[in-house]
Amino acid sequence: MNEPSALNEMRAGVNLFMRAMWGRAYVRVVGASRELSWFINEILIPILAMTAYVFIYRAFGAPKVYESLVIVGSAMVPFWLTVLWSMAAQFYWEKEVGNLDIFLISPMSPMALLGGMAIGGMFLSLTRVVAVILAGALLFHVPFDLTRPIAGVLVLLLTMTSLFSLGAMASSVFFLVGRAGMKINLILMEPVYLLSGFYFPVKNIGFLLSMAASAIPLTLGLDGLRQCILPNGPALGFLSVKIEIQILAIMTLAYTILAAKFFSYMESLGKREGRATLRWE
């Protein structure tokens, strides 16, 4: 094969990859905005929980920074809900409606499918996060300290990439366990709220338990984000922001590699045993 032909083939492969990724992301970037009930549900529930904790802190006379802490934690709830229901459970739903077998026999790269799911989910979650933070700030007039914007943006981006890489990896696992994945989703929701420190500084649960909870990127991402945008945030932090950024970057790489391997295994199993189209739970 001559060099021009190889270059053209590479360009065609990249073009197919980008088109497939955008096609999968399009459903969430554009299509989700057409279902307003999802938007209301994913914003209203975090705001209700946020309101309850803000009033609890006010009743105990806690410093104002704790109200800011609750608002930031509540804003991250849509990220976790999206990872559980729009990432981890996605392949199971695709199989139920008959789309997964089409994905498996298509010429696109598996990573394009996973990448599209992640990009669409990030966009969808980010709009919810901004809405919750604005609602909390306007309702309760809590203070924020934006003196470290670059570090804050970097922490947020790495939290999103590592979290959705984890969701991409979990999507293949949940597909293999079938309907039990729905029960796992429900079981994981509240414990993660606790272990990740959604409504209090995560270091308060102890060093060892905080380290174990750090396997979930949301724990370090939420802790780092609070340190970057809250008054006295560093005093409430578990680890330094620099260390948390490094760990989140490693998590992104590790979970992305595992997601690709798990998808390859799921794809092989689906083609070999017909699990992509048959109900076998």
Legacy VTK file of the C-alpha trace (Angstrom):
# vtk DataFile Version 3.0
C-alpha trace
ASCII
DATASET POLYDATA
POINTS 281 float
0.000 0.000 0.000
1.454 3.335 -1.028
1.677 6.299 1.317
-1.229 8.373 -0.143
-3.586 5.397 0.113
-2.571 4.768 3.739
-3.083 8.448 4.549
-6.513 8.465 2.915
-7.494 5.346 4.810
-6.389 6.936 8.085
-8.370 10.084 7.320
-11.442 8.008 6.517
-11.042 6.154 9.823
-10.742 9.376 11.806
-13.747 10.844 9.996
-15.829 7.742 10.747
-14.743 7.854 14.394
-15.696 11.517 14.813
-19.023 11.124 13.018
-19.944 8.066 15.090
-18.980 9.818 18.329
-20.996 12.912 17.464
-23.944 10.775 16.367
-24.032 9.074 19.761
-23.555 12.349 21.634
-26.213 14.158 19.576
-29.041 12.299 21.296
-28.037 13.785 24.648
-26.755 17.162 23.532
-29.858 17.989 21.467
-32.469 15.311 22.055
-32.487 15.495 25.848
-33.464 19.168 25.778
-36.744 18.125 24.193
-37.774 16.185 27.300
-38.295 18.954 29.855
-39.494 16.536 32.557
-35.948 15.113 32.784
-34.524 18.602 33.221
-36.982 19.432 36.007
-36.430 16.104 37.755
-32.634 16.327 37.695
-32.624 19.900 39.030
-35.572 19.850 41.441
-34.403 16.823 43.449
-30.882 18.184 44.141
-32.364 21.584 45.063
-34.779 19.996 47.554
-31.966 18.052 49.250
-29.755 21.160 49.196
-32.486 23.237 50.827
-32.941 20.726 53.641
-29.233 20.642 54.497
-28.874 24.440 54.293
-31.673 24.866 56.830
-30.096 22.214 59.066
-26.776 24.083 59.060
-28.565 27.359 59.745
-30.493 25.810 62.636
-27.201 24.759 64.247
-25.576 28.126 63.559
-22.868 26.659 61.332
-20.517 29.035 59.460
-21.842 30.335 56.141
-19.173 28.388 54.244
-20.981 25.144 55.099
-23.985 26.329 53.128
-21.700 26.910 50.144
-20.295 23.426 50.706
-23.792 21.931 50.480
-24.632 23.855 47.306
-21.494 22.627 45.519
-22.205 19.055 46.660
-25.816 19.223 45.493
-24.679 20.582 42.141
-22.617 17.427 41.599
-25.631 15.149 42.118
-26.618 15.326 38.402
-23.150 14.035 37.472
-23.598 10.909 39.555
-27.181 10.362 38.379
-26.069 10.665 34.758
-23.199 8.222 35.274
-25.525 5.683 36.881
-28.503 5.904 34.551
-27.164 7.337 31.281
-23.774 5.593 31.267
-23.639 2.477 33.432
-27.125 1.260 32.525
-26.994 2.411 28.898
-25.946 -0.822 27.193
-28.632 -2.744 29.065
-31.301 -0.355 27.766
-29.812 -0.473 24.271
-30.113 -4.244 24.333
-33.703 -4.039 25.557
-34.755 -1.832 22.640
-32.706 -3.770 20.064
-30.005 -1.204 19.298
-26.980 -2.929 20.772
-26.651 -5.594 18.098
-26.620 -2.817 15.480
-23.809 -1.074 17.346
-21.783 -4.284 17.561
-21.937 -5.074 13.828
-21.318 -1.499 12.661
-17.829 -0.581 11.353
-17.309 2.158 13.963
-14.753 1.903 16.739
-16.142 0.899 20.159
-14.345 3.892 21.664
-16.406 6.210 19.430
-19.566 4.834 20.994
-18.201 5.186 24.525
-16.798 8.635 23.750
-20.110 9.849 22.370
-21.942 8.592 25.435
-19.463 10.385 27.692
-19.447 13.702 25.793
-23.227 13.821 25.630
-23.496 12.938 29.302
-20.963 15.601 30.304
-22.846 18.294 28.412
-26.167 17.176 29.844
-24.816 17.114 33.411
-22.947 20.400 33.112
-26.126 22.297 32.269
-27.790 20.799 35.359
-24.783 21.660 37.547
-24.801 25.306 36.476
-28.555 25.524 37.086
-28.295 24.072 40.616
-25.388 26.341 41.623
-27.170 29.439 40.304
-30.384 28.448 42.068
-28.518 27.871 45.340
-26.565 31.103 45.119
-29.666 33.163 44.326
-31.875 31.511 46.944
-29.450 31.469 49.873
-26.912 34.212 48.998
-23.945 32.084 50.027
-20.343 33.245 49.516
-17.982 31.881 46.880
-14.285 32.627 46.436
-13.224 32.498 42.775
-9.560 33.372 43.281
-8.349 30.034 41.820
-10.410 29.713 38.621
-7.833 27.785 36.569
-7.370 25.110 39.222
-11.145 24.919 39.689
-11.804 24.440 35.968
-9.052 21.803 35.742
-10.483 19.888 38.704
-13.972 20.016 37.196
-12.790 18.816 33.767
-10.743 15.949 35.214
-13.629 14.992 37.481
-15.936 14.782 34.475
-13.502 12.778 32.331
-12.602 10.325 35.104
-16.201 9.967 36.244
-17.563 9.273 32.777
-14.654 6.922 32.067
-15.776 5.015 35.152
-19.325 5.059 33.808
-18.159 3.739 30.427
-16.358 0.896 32.179
-19.401 0.151 34.342
-21.702 0.083 31.307
-20.129 -3.154 30.087
-20.208 -4.678 33.568
-23.859 -3.767 34.051
-24.697 -5.228 30.656
-23.184 -8.557 31.689
-25.100 -8.735 34.975
-28.348 -7.873 33.196
-31.357 -6.641 35.127
-29.455 -6.856 38.398
-27.629 -3.731 37.226
-30.784 -1.706 37.889
-30.754 -2.884 41.500
-27.043 -2.084 41.778
-27.787 1.448 40.582
-30.362 1.964 43.316
-28.062 0.465 45.948
-25.135 2.686 44.980
-26.935 6.033 45.048
-27.165 6.890 48.751
-23.881 5.246 49.893
-21.979 7.304 47.319
-23.692 10.474 48.519
-22.341 9.649 51.980
-18.841 8.419 51.080
-18.182 11.195 48.577
-19.076 13.877 51.105
-21.889 15.508 49.146
-23.146 17.454 52.155
-20.079 17.639 54.419
-16.255 17.631 54.104
-15.214 14.088 53.179
-12.261 14.156 55.593
-14.769 14.014 58.459
-15.425 10.314 57.818
-11.792 9.456 58.603
-8.625 9.091 56.567
-8.894 5.373 55.714
-12.539 5.544 54.682
-11.858 8.718 52.691
-9.024 6.969 50.835
-11.312 4.032 50.021
-14.029 6.413 48.828
-11.478 8.139 46.577
-11.770 5.209 44.158
-14.879 7.101 43.033
-13.596 10.199 41.169
-16.463 12.244 42.535
-14.929 12.164 46.021
-11.669 13.867 45.085
-13.282 16.044 42.427
-15.835 17.446 44.836
-13.198 17.974 47.527
-10.855 19.735 45.107
-13.595 21.905 43.619
-14.640 23.089 47.079
-11.054 24.003 47.907
-10.866 26.116 44.745
-14.114 28.063 44.979
-15.111 28.254 48.651
-13.856 30.633 51.345
-11.581 28.673 53.718
-11.959 25.764 51.302
-8.393 24.469 51.778
-9.031 24.142 55.512
-11.907 21.761 54.739
-9.970 19.732 52.150
-8.921 16.111 52.389
-5.809 16.246 50.157
-4.093 19.143 48.431
-5.590 20.239 45.113
-2.347 19.412 43.276
-2.384 15.802 44.492
-6.078 15.424 43.718
-5.560 16.710 40.168
-2.789 14.144 39.627
-4.923 11.295 40.969
-7.907 12.331 38.827
-5.689 12.386 35.713
-4.448 8.866 36.498
-8.029 7.710 37.078
-9.111 9.098 33.716
-6.395 7.134 31.917
-6.907 3.940 33.926
-10.704 3.883 33.646
-10.560 4.684 29.918
-8.244 1.733 29.279
-10.436 -0.556 31.389
-13.560 0.688 29.607
-12.050 -0.267 26.242
-11.036 -3.715 27.513
-14.411 -4.396 29.124
-16.266 -3.284 25.998
-14.090 -5.571 23.868
-14.914 -8.480 26.163
-18.623 -7.646 26.133
-18.571 -7.353 22.336
-16.834 -10.715 21.978
-19.238 -12.376 24.403
-22.266 -10.850 22.701
-21.207 -12.066 19.258
-20.180 -15.494 20.493
-23.149 -16.285 22.752
-25.845 -13.983 21.380
-26.184 -12.020 24.609
-26.461 -8.721 22.792
-29.937 -9.545 21.518
-31.358 -12.251 23.748
-32.929 -11.789 27.163
-30.888 -14.108 29.312
-31.118 -12.783 32.895
LINES 1 282
281 0 1 2 3 4 5 6 7 8 9 10 11 12 13 14 15 16 17 18 19 20 21 22 23 24 25 26 27 28 29 30 31 32 33 34 35 36 37 38 39 40 41 42 43 44 45 46 47 48 49 50 51 52 53 54 55 56 57 58 59 60 61 62 63 64 65 66 67 68 69 70 71 72 73 74 75 76 77 78 79 80 81 82 83 84 85 86 87 88 89 90 91 92 93 94 95 96 97 98 99 100 101 102 103 104 105 106 107 108 109 110 111 112 113 114 115 116 117 118 119 120 121 122 123 124 125 126 127 128 129 130 131 132 133 134 135 136 137 138 139 140 141 142 143 144 145 146 147 148 149 150 151 152 153 154 155 156 157 158 159 160 161 162 163 164 165 166 167 168 169 170 171 172 173 174 175 176 177 178 179 180 181 182 183 184 185 186 187 188 189 190 191 192 193 194 195 196 197 198 199 200 201 202 203 204 205 206 207 208 209 210 211 212 213 214 215 216 217 218 219 220 221 222 223 224 225 226 227 228 229 230 231 232 233 234 235 236 237 238 239 240 241 242 243 244 245 246 247 248 249 250 251 252 253 254 255 256 257 258 259 260 261 262 263 264 265 266 267 268 269 270 271 272 273 274 275 276 277 278 279 280
